[in-house]
């Protein structure tokens, strides 16, 4: 055994990671259908007006506004009907004095017309005429060309996250693709002779690989592309080969092998081939967490216990990854509720304690660091400061929701 020489406070670990995180500088040109959630890499400028023409905003009749002056239900103005315009069509002639054209909502406003009278304020006249029962002013019920987006306008700015409406703006200006920041490729390497891929039979003393899949899910949810590798055995040779392949990615995450046992060899590889920024954090769970670099590529050494690994993925990996991906900080939902039962904590270690929300209270859900159901059956977690030994039942706590 090689015990920790020391551990650093959680805030120090966060500060070191924040200082080391660098946004990627690669740019992808991504098709419109795949833009959701991506981050704009350069300002997007409209090459034309949206809409490109003035259009009717109501079903009714396109008119010259001056021809409706003084119109009332008792004294309507009668105009000659010279045509009909539906969406996707253009009237072949202009609307002249004393004339009107039937228009559908969204249809181009005919040349010569300056306003639209709603159909509710009209009635059929004799022959090909329409009675106008209300006066309108120039521009009434008309959407002008460029009312939504004007030619030359900056539609999206560098750094904008492409939420659904912003994807719509890309489509509105007629682009089939956009230039966005590349997603970080994250190598995920589970380690340990005892770790077996799900779907494979277990031998004596073996367990299924949980961390590869929880880490892949969290990477994908926060702007990265998971690149899972086969399980690396507990030998220097196996880990060295895994590192050689993994550092082709933008970020490497090991699970297991970062503790202090004789077969916890990830730290040996990190020290031999790169630099160690920290090893050991004063948290529970997740104490045996490491961070460093190999060939300039950032490397996380996560604990092998599933709850420890996933907790520190939420707390430490997610902010780091989102910086690489040019994404804004993650702001999880937090609810304040009373604690259902007394919770005891370890002095000197900042604890993340999982809970369920039951009948408006936070019910403890934490079992042990090795039990994935400590998180799978939880709704979120509370944080217990390192100088707090216990939180009594009924105390109002902030639950950070998963």
C-alpha positions in Angstrom: 0.0 0.0 0.0 1.1 3.5 -0.8 -1.0 5.9 1.3 -1.8 9.4 0.3 0.9 11.9 1.4 -1.9 14.5 1.6 -5.2 15.6 0.1 -6.2 19.0 -1.1 -9.5 20.8 -0.4 -12.3 20.6 -3.0 -12.1 24.3 -3.7 -8.4 24.0 -4.5 -9.0 21.1 -6.9 -11.7 23.2 -8.6 -9.4 26.1 -9.0 -6.6 24.0 -10.4 -9.0 22.4 -12.9 -10.4 25.8 -13.9 -6.9 27.1 -14.6 -6.0 24.1 -16.7 -9.2 24.0 -18.9 -8.7 25.5 -22.3 -11.5 25.7 -24.9 -10.8 23.7 -28.1 -9.9 25.7 -31.2 -11.2 23.2 -33.8 -14.2 24.2 -35.9 -16.7 21.9 -37.6 -19.1 22.7 -40.4 -22.2 20.9 -39.3 -25.4 20.3 -41.3 -28.6 22.0 -40.1 -30.2 18.8 -38.9 -27.4 18.2 -36.4 -26.9 21.7 -35.0 -29.0 21.3 -31.9 -26.9 22.0 -28.8 -23.8 23.0 -30.7 -21.9 26.3 -30.1 -21.5 28.9 -32.8 -17.9 29.4 -33.7 -18.2 32.7 -35.6 -20.8 35.4 -36.0 -23.5 34.5 -38.5 -24.5 37.4 -40.8 -27.7 37.4 -42.8 -27.2 37.5 -46.6 -30.7 38.7 -47.2 -33.9 39.9 -45.7 -36.2 37.6 -43.7 -38.9 37.7 -44.9 -37.7 38.7 -48.4 -40.9 40.4 -49.2 -43.7 42.4 -47.6 -46.5 40.0 -46.6 -50.1 40.0 -45.4 -50.4 39.4 -41.7 -54.2 38.7 -41.9 -56.6 37.0 -44.2 -58.4 39.8 -46.0 -57.9 42.2 -48.9 -54.8 44.1 -50.0 -55.7 47.7 -50.7 -54.3 51.2 -51.1 -55.0 52.6 -47.7 -56.1 56.0 -49.1 -59.1 54.2 -50.8 -60.5 53.2 -47.4 -60.5 56.7 -45.9 -63.8 57.3 -44.0 -65.1 53.7 -44.5 -67.6 52.5 -41.8 -70.2 49.7 -41.6 -72.8 52.4 -42.4 -70.9 53.9 -45.2 -68.6 51.3 -46.8 -66.2 51.9 -49.6 -66.6 49.6 -52.6 -63.4 48.4 -54.4 -63.0 46.3 -57.6 -61.6 42.8 -56.9 -58.7 42.2 -59.3 -57.3 38.9 -58.1 -56.4 36.5 -55.3 -53.0 35.8 -53.8 -52.2 32.7 -51.7 -48.9 31.8 -50.0 -46.2 31.0 -52.5 -47.8 33.1 -55.2 -47.4 36.6 -56.6 -50.2 38.7 -58.2 -49.4 39.2 -61.8 -50.6 42.8 -61.8 -50.5 45.8 -59.5 -53.4 47.0 -57.3 -54.5 50.4 -58.6 -56.7 53.1 -57.3 -60.1 51.8 -56.3 -59.0 48.2 -56.5 -58.2 45.4 -54.1 -56.9 41.8 -54.1 -57.9 38.9 -51.8 -54.8 37.8 -49.8 -54.1 34.9 -47.4 -52.0 35.3 -44.3 -48.3 35.1 -45.3 -48.9 35.8 -48.9 -46.8 38.5 -50.7 -48.4 41.9 -50.6 -49.2 42.8 -54.2 -47.4 45.8 -55.9 -49.4 49.0 -55.3 -51.1 47.8 -52.1 -50.1 49.5 -48.9 -52.3 47.8 -46.3 -54.6 44.8 -45.6 -58.2 45.0 -44.5 -59.2 42.0 -42.3 -61.9 39.8 -44.0 -64.1 40.4 -40.9 -64.3 44.1 -41.9 -65.5 43.4 -45.4 -68.5 42.0 -47.3 -69.1 40.9 -50.9 -70.3 43.6 -53.2 -72.2 43.3 -56.4 -70.3 41.5 -59.1 -66.5 41.5 -58.7 -66.5 44.0 -55.9 -65.8 44.1 -52.2 -67.3 46.4 -49.6 -64.8 47.8 -47.1 -66.3 48.6 -43.7 -63.3 50.0 -41.8 -60.5 52.4 -42.8 -56.9 51.2 -42.6 -53.6 53.1 -42.6 -50.5 52.5 -44.6 -48.7 49.4 -43.3 -51.6 48.1 -41.3 -51.7 44.3 -41.1 -48.6 44.1 -43.3 -45.3 42.6 -42.3 -42.5 44.5 -44.0 -39.6 42.8 -45.8 -36.7 42.3 -43.3 -39.0 42.7 -40.3 -37.6 39.6 -38.8 -34.0 39.7 -40.0 -32.5 42.4 -42.1 -29.7 41.9 -44.7 -26.3 42.3 -43.0 -27.7 41.8 -39.5 -25.8 39.6 -37.1 -28.2 36.7 -36.5 -26.1 34.6 -34.1 -22.9 35.5 -32.3 -19.8 33.5 -31.6 -20.4 31.5 -28.5 -24.2 31.2 -28.8 -25.6 27.8 -27.9 -27.9 26.5 -30.7 -31.1 26.0 -28.8 -34.1 25.1 -31.0 -35.1 28.7 -31.8 -31.5 29.6 -32.8 -31.4 26.6 -35.1 -34.5 28.0 -36.6 -32.7 31.3 -37.2 -30.0 29.5 -39.2 -32.7 27.9 -41.3 -34.5 31.2 -41.8 -31.5 32.8 -43.5 -31.3 29.9 -45.8 -28.2 28.1 -44.6 -27.9 24.4 -44.8 -25.0 24.3 -42.3 -23.1 26.4 -39.8 -19.6 26.6 -38.4 -19.5 25.4 -34.8 -16.9 24.5 -32.2 -15.9 20.9 -32.4 -17.0 18.6 -29.6 -14.2 17.4 -27.3 -13.4 13.7 -27.9 -13.1 12.1 -24.4 -11.3 8.8 -24.1 -12.8 6.6 -21.3 -10.7 3.8 -20.0 -11.9 1.5 -17.2 -9.1 -0.4 -15.5 -8.9 -3.5 -13.4 -8.4 -7.3 -13.8 -11.8 -7.7 -12.1 -13.8 -5.5 -14.6 -15.8 -7.3 -17.3 -18.0 -5.7 -20.0 -21.7 -6.1 -19.5 -23.1 -9.0 -21.4 -20.1 -11.1 -20.6 -20.3 -13.8 -18.0 -18.6 -13.1 -14.6 -15.7 -15.2 -13.4 -14.8 -15.5 -9.7 -14.2 -12.1 -8.1 -15.3 -10.2 -11.2 -17.8 -7.3 -11.7 -19.4 -5.6 -14.7 -18.0 -2.4 -16.0 -20.3 0.4 -14.7 -18.1 3.4 -15.0 -17.5 3.2 -18.8 -21.2 3.6 -19.3 -22.0 6.3 -16.7 -19.0 8.4 -17.8 -20.0 8.0 -21.5 -23.5 9.2 -20.7 -22.3 12.2 -18.7 -19.8 13.2 -21.4 -22.4 13.0 -24.1 -24.9 15.1 -22.0 -22.3 17.9 -21.6 -21.0 18.5 -25.1 -18.4 15.8 -25.5 -18.0 12.7 -27.7 -17.3 9.6 -25.6 -14.6 7.3 -27.0 -14.8 4.2 -24.8 -11.8 1.8 -24.8 -11.5 -1.8 -23.8 -10.9 -2.4 -20.1 -7.1 -2.1 -19.3 -5.7 -4.7 -17.0 -3.7 -4.0 -13.9 -0.2 -4.0 -15.5 2.1 -1.2 -16.5 2.2 -2.6 -20.0 -1.6 -2.6 -20.4 -2.0 0.8 -19.0 0.9 2.2 -21.0 -0.7 0.9 -24.2 -4.1 2.3 -23.2 -2.5 5.8 -22.6 -0.7 5.7 -25.9 -4.0 5.2 -27.7 -6.1 7.5 -25.5 -4.0 10.6 -25.8 -5.1 11.0 -29.4 -8.3 12.4 -27.9 -8.8 15.8 -26.3 -9.3 14.5 -22.8 -8.6 11.2 -21.1 -10.6 9.8 -18.2 -9.5 6.7 -16.3 -11.7 5.0 -13.8 -9.9 2.8 -11.2 -6.2 2.6 -10.6 -6.0 6.0 -8.9 -6.0 4.9 -5.3 -3.1 3.6 -3.2 -3.0 -0.1 -3.6 -0.1 -2.0 -5.2 -2.2 -2.5 -8.4 -3.4 1.1 -8.6 -0.9 1.9 -11.4 -2.6 4.8 -13.2 -0.6 7.2 -11.0 2.7 5.4 -11.9 1.9 5.9 -15.6 0.9 9.6 -15.0 4.1 10.3 -13.1 6.3 8.5 -15.7 4.8 9.9 -18.8 3.3 13.3 -17.8 2.7 15.6 -14.9 0.5 15.3 -11.8 -1.4 18.4 -10.8 -3.1 16.8 -7.8 -3.8 13.4 -6.4 -6.3 13.1 -3.6 -9.2 15.4 -2.7 -10.7 15.9 0.8 -14.1 14.7 -0.4 -16.4 11.8 0.3 -16.9 10.0 -1.9 -14.2 10.5 -4.4 -11.0 11.0 -2.4 -8.7 9.0 -4.8 -9.2 11.4 -7.7 -6.2 12.6 -9.7 -5.6 15.1 -12.5 -2.6 15.7 -14.7 -1.4 15.8 -18.3 0.3 13.5 -20.7 1.7 14.9 -23.9 -0.3 18.1 -23.2 -3.6 16.1 -23.0 -5.5 16.5 -19.7 -6.0 13.3 -17.8 -8.5 12.5 -15.0 -7.9 9.6 -12.8 -11.3 8.8 -11.3 -12.0 6.3 -8.5 -13.1 2.8 -9.5 -16.1 2.8 -7.1 -19.1 3.7 -9.2 -20.6 6.3 -6.9 -17.3 7.9 -6.3 -16.5 8.0 -10.0 -19.9 9.5 -11.0 -20.0 12.0 -8.2 -16.7 13.5 -9.2 -17.8 13.4 -12.8 -20.7 15.7 -12.0 -18.6 17.9 -9.7 -15.2 18.1 -11.4 -15.4 16.6 -14.9 -18.5 18.4 -16.1 -17.2 21.9 -15.6 -13.9 21.0 -17.2 -15.5 19.4 -20.2 -18.0 22.2 -20.7 -15.1 24.7 -20.9 -13.4 22.6 -23.5 -16.7 22.5 -25.5 -17.3 26.3 -25.2 -20.5 25.6 -23.3 -21.7 27.9 -20.5 -21.4 26.7 -16.9 -24.0 24.0 -16.0 -26.6 25.3 -13.6 -28.4 22.4 -12.1 -31.8 22.9 -10.5 -31.7 23.2 -6.7 -34.6 22.7 -4.4 -34.8 23.5 -0.6 -36.5 20.9 1.5 -36.3 19.5 5.1 -34.0 16.5 5.7 -36.1 13.5 6.6 -33.5 11.8 8.8 -30.3 12.7 10.6 -27.1 12.3 8.5 -23.6 11.9 10.0 -20.6 13.1 8.1 -16.8 12.8 8.3 -15.0 15.8 9.7 -12.3 17.1 7.4 -13.9 15.8 4.2 -16.5 17.7 2.0 -19.3 15.2 1.5 -21.7 14.7 -1.4 -24.6 12.8 0.1 -27.3 11.4 -2.2 -31.0 11.8 -1.4 -34.5 11.0 -2.7 -37.3 13.5 -2.7 -40.1 11.8 -0.8 -43.3 13.7 0.3 -41.5 17.0 0.2 -38.5 15.9 2.2 -34.9 14.8 1.4 -34.7 11.1 2.3 -31.1 9.7 2.5 -30.2 7.4 -0.4 -26.4 6.9 0.1 -25.3 3.4 0.7 -21.6 3.0 -0.1 -19.1 4.3 -2.7 -19.2 1.0 -4.5 -23.0 0.9 -4.8 -24.3 2.5 -8.1 -27.9 2.5 -6.6 -26.6 5.2 -4.2 -27.1 7.4 -7.2 -29.4 5.4 -9.5 -32.1 5.5 -6.8 -31.5 9.2 -5.9 -32.9 12.4 -7.2 -29.9 14.5 -6.3 -27.4 15.2 -3.6 -26.8 17.6 -0.7 -23.3 19.0 0.2 -22.0 18.7 3.8 -19.1 21.0 4.6 -15.9 19.5 5.9 -16.4 21.1 9.3 -19.9 19.7 9.9 -20.2 16.4 11.7 -23.9 15.9 11.3 -27.1 17.4 10.0 -30.2 16.9 12.1 -33.6 15.7 10.8 -35.8 18.6 9.9 -32.9 20.9 8.8 -33.6 22.6 5.5 -31.1 21.5 2.9 -30.4 22.4 -0.7 -30.8 19.4 -3.0 -28.9 19.6 -6.3 -31.0 17.6 -8.7 -29.5 15.2 -11.2 
